[in-house]
């Protein structure tokens, strides 16, 4: 079964810098979502395996309209190199212009040191410790310069520098944003991208200490989808998702997550972060309810091996259609879809 209207493909549904499996031992790929509109697709986040999963879903690099990065954590960017390098090779016969890579700018300074720290760590790359999307793309291609130049000079391949266009999001003036003390000030969504198929809006969300961190909304003539990225519950998330046809929101199971740490200091510091920077299933349901979202789907599941009832807690706060998609599930965000045909899998099985 194939959806003809606007839809998402959940290329990967796992969050966090790990290789995850679900409760049955089946691997889940890292967080990545394809937004498909009129034959063009847009990648939101590039978690582990994103390029492989796009290929498995039958998505052609020549039809990629843009790559959108919600924030700079590795579980959202780790497969960007494969898109830049393998994708560039797949685009060798394409006459299209460069593909936008849209995402945060430089944080501007190192994050505050955890109050649980007993010493001051040495930062990685102290000359440029918090690059944004432009710095990330530049650094990746510099690291892979041998590969790139071999193919450019010997195989006459096009340079990834000519095939991808990093664009750092510029915040509107007067937001009051501060990466340490005010990561998600109350604000209105603002447009960051537009083409013939979609208008993409962004808003700051609360993923302290990672800042800036964004949620994105794709509006089309036929429907809208809002993707949270990583965030704690915040008013901006409700504001961006108001009236959306599909809300894809992260979800975390704090109780089960804590059991996987054996280092007491790391456990305490990591759980401090999770509590102030993520959203439980019930909280995600409340956001969907407050926003009047037509359909809620939970992804960026942490830990992925949580039992289904952990995610179904969203039903305690949201009574609309709820999906817990697997990798490569397809979910419509056409406003004309019925609740019985909102989602299918790429293989044609019901998503549940």
N, C-alpha and C positions, 0 to 999 in steps of 0.2 A: 504494500500500500504506500502511496506517495502523496504528500500534501502539495497542492498546487498553489495555495495562498502563502502569505508570509509565515515563516516558521523558524524555530531555532532547532539546531541539532546539538545535543549535549555531548560534545566530543569527549570531554573528560569531566568527571563529577567529584573528584577528590581534592581536598585542600590540604595544605601543609607540605613542608619539604621532606617528604618521605615517599617510599614506594608502598602504596597501600593495597590492601585486599578488602573485599567485603566480608560479611559474616559467613559466607559459604566458601571463602578462600579464593574467590575469583578476583583477579587484579582489577582495580579501578585506575584509570588514567588521570593525570593531573588536570586541574581546572582549565577548561577552554570551552568556548561556546561559539558556534557558527550561527549568525543571524542571516537568513536567506530571504531575499526579496527580489522578485522578478528575474531570477537566474543569476543574480549577483550575490555574493556572500561576504560577510564581514566577520573577522575573527575578534572575539573579545577574550583577552588573556591567552597566554601561550604556555600552559602548564605542560608537565612531562608527557610526551607523546602526541602533542597537538598536531604536528604535521602528519604523523602516521595516521592519526584518527581522521583528519580531514581527507586524506587519501582513501581510507577505508569507507568513508561516507560518500565517496564519489564526487568530491568537490575538487574542481580544477583550479590551479593557481592562476590561470589566465582570467578566471572569473572573480578573483579576490578584489573587493573594492576598498579594503582598508583593514588595518590591524589596530586594535584599541587596547591599551594597557591601563587597568584600573589603578595599580600602584606597583611599586618597584620590588616587592618581595619575590624571591626566586621561584616559588611555586606558581607564580603568575607569568614568569618571563623565561623559564629555563629552556623552553623549546623554541624561543625566538631565533637562536642561531640556525636551527634546521630550516626555518622558513626563509631566512636571509640567504643561506648557502645552497640548500637543496632547491628551494623555491626559485632562486635566481637561475639555477641551471634549467629548471622546468620552464622558465619564462624566456629561454633563449630565442625562441621563434615568435615571441609575442611583440606586437607593435604598440601595445598600450604604454601609457606614461607610467611614471613611478608610482608605486603603491604607498599611500600614506601610512605611517606608523605613528599613531597619536597617543600621547600619554603624559604623565607628570613631568615637570621640570625638576631641576636640582633642589633638594631639600634646603640647601644653604648652609647647614651646619650639622655636626654630629648630634644624634639624639642624646637626651640626658642619660647619665649613668644610673643604672638600677640602684636603688637604696640598699639592696641586698649585696651589692658588690663589696669585696674586701680588698680590691686593688684596682688600679686604673689600667684597662687593657690597651694594647697598641692597635690603633685602627689599621684596617686594610687600605692600601692606596691613600696614604695621608695627604698626598698632593691633590686628590680629587675624591674625597671619601663618600660623597652622596650624589653621584650623577643621576640625572633624569634620563628620559628616553633617548635624547640626542647623544648624550655621553655613553649610554649603554650600546647603542648601535655603532658608534665610532669605536668604542673599545672592543666590541666583539669582532668587527671586521679587521681591526689592527691585530688582534690575537690570531685571526685566521688568515693573515696576509699571505703566508706561503701558499696555502690552498687557493686563495682568490687569484693571486698573480700567476700561479701555474696555469690555471684555467683561462685567464684573460690573455696571457701571452702565448701559450702553447695551443690551446683549443679555440682561441678567439671568442671566448664567452663574453657576454656582457658583464660589466662590473655591477655587483650589488649596490654600489654607490649610485649608479644610474637607475636602478630598478626599485629602490625604496627611498621614501622621503620622510625622515623623522620630523615630527611636529610636536613641540612641547606645548601643553595647554597653558594659556595665559589667563590668570584669574582676573575677573573684572576689578576695577579699582574700588577701594573702600570696603572690602569684605571684612577686614579685621583679622584675616588669617595670620596665625603664627604657628610654625611647626612644632613648638614646644607647649604653648599655653592655650592655643585656640585653633585646634585642627579642623573643626567643623562649625564655624560661626553660622548663625541663621542667615540664609541667603536665598535668592531665587535661582532656579536652573538657568544655565546659559548655553547658547549654541556653540558647539566646537567643530561641527562638520556638517556639510550638506552636499548631496548630489541628486540625481534624478530620481533615486529610489527612497532615500532616507534623510531625515533630519536627526542629528544626534545631539543631545543635550547632556550636560554634566552637572554634577553638584558635589561639593566636598562632603565626605563622610568621616566618621570617627573611628580611625584605626590606629590610634596612638600606640607607639611613637612614630609609626610610618606616616609621613605627611610630605606633600599632599597625597591623599587617597580619594579616588573618585568613584561614584556610581554613574552609570550611563543609561540613557533612555533613547531608544530608536523609535521614531514616529514615522509611519507610512500612511498612504491613503487608505489602507485597509485595516490597520490596527497598530498597536504599540507594544513594545516589550521593554521592561526596565530591569537592569542587571545591577545588583547591589555592590559587586566587588566584596571586599572584606570590610565589615563595619560592626560596631556596637549599635544598639538601637539609638536613633537620633532623629530629630525633627526634619532634617534635610532629606532623609530617606523617604519619609512619608510625603514630603512636598514633591519630590521628583516623581514618585510612583502614583500620584493621585490620578485615579481614573484609568490606570493602565490596563490593557487587556491581559497581559501576562507579567507577573513579577517573579523573576528568578532571584532567590535570596539565599545567602549562605546560612548554614546552620551548624552548631557545635553541641556536642554532648560532653559537658564539663566533667561529670562524674566519672564516666568511663575513660576519658582522656587522661585524667590524673593518674590512673593505674599503670600507665606504660613508662613512667619515669622512675628510675632507681636512684639517681643522683638527687639528694634532698635539696641542695642549693638551686640546681637547675629546675627542679620541680616547682619550687616556690616562685622563682622568677618567671618561669614560663606560664604558670597558672595565673600569676598577677597580670601578665599580658593578655591571656585569653579572656579573663573576666572583664577587662576594660576595653577590649578591642573586637569582640565577636558577639554573635547573637544566637540564643537558643532557639529551638524550633517553636516553642510557645511564643517567644518574643517576635519571631519572624511572622507568625500568624497575626499577632497584634498589629504589626506594621501593615500587613496586607489588608486587615480589617479597617484600620484608620485611613488608609489610602483609597479604600473602595476598589481594590484590585479585583479584576474579574476572575483571575486564576492565579494560584500560588504554586510554584514549584521550588523545591529545596535542592540546592546543589552545594558544591564546596563543602562536602560532608566531612566532618572531623569528629571522632575517628570513623572511617568508612565501615568498620566492622560492627558499628552499633546496631542493635536489633531494630527492626522496622518500627516498633512501638515508640522508640525514642524520637523518631521524626514525626510520627503521627500525633505527637503532643501539640503540633500546630493546630490541630482540630479543636483544641480547647479554647482557642482565641479567634479562629477563622472558620466560617461555615461554608465557604465557597469551595469550588473544585480544588483539590490538592493533589499534586504529583510529586513522587520521589523518583526521579528518572534515573535509569541506568546510563552508562556510557552508550553513546550513539542512538539514544532515543530522540524522537522528533516530536516537537510540541508546537501546535499552531498558535499564533497570536492574532489570527484574523478575527475581527469583531463579529463576523457572521458565523463563526464556528459554534456548534452546539457542544454542550458539556460531554456528550457521548463520543465526540470525534476530536477532542482536543489534542490527543497524543497517540502516537504509534511508535514502534521501533523501526530502525532502518531495515531490519529483516522482516518487518510486517507484523510483528506480534504486538498485542496490546501492552501498553506501558503500565497499566495498573492504576 
